[in-house]
């Protein structure tokens, strides 16, 4: 950017900072400029482009309507420069690809840490960004092209998206210590419906599922506390505010530090599968295709391991 056009980065950053602070003097200190030099830069910018960016007032400055339009463009330029700077840093550190993955709380709590650890070992050039959303939000984001791939509960309506399985879990009941149900190893869902629940928000697939199962029993799901996330749910349960349904592995982790008890649920629907969704293979970036292939290979490997273990248990039973 040529300085004689008044577009040097120092001036652009100064203008953005003045707008944010509402004061040239405060912005000058933040950008390490003398007050006179900062004021001169702004005046020269306005004179060159014949636009009044700021209206000087007794206490600070105010962005003019025309200045707001200029400021919007400046913010875009600065964002682009920062993005370029981050990209150069990544390249220096060996990162050449970025993977953005949308995932629900179950996936983040149970599967992603181990899965991404193995993926990054095999793909050290990839930087991964995980954004937590509910399953229904993930589907909407991928359908509307706000994201390319998402990891969620497979029983959600995926609205025609392509999908591949990658994990499974089991739901259990969590109750406070000393709760009447805590003295039992397993209960049926109907046994829990006389107690208040700590629930997820109404749009949560798990909440919708539990409410539907309660309706089939001609009952309603009761509760006055709504949360977002298994950590928050278990904390509420530990505080005696209700009972909840969470994945077994998440419950086991939280039970180590919270006063909660796990109780098995004797229902066929407690076993859940998870999947990766995407629009179609042709729209995936190379790094997204690499991740999808990795996930499929991991699922295949785990499935084979389960078959082998199942066969060994069957043989052991026959021998005994």
Order of alpha helices (4+ residues) and beta strands (2+ residues): alpha-alpha-alpha-beta-beta-alpha-beta-alpha-beta-alpha-beta-beta-beta-beta-alpha-beta-alpha-beta-alpha-beta-beta-alpha
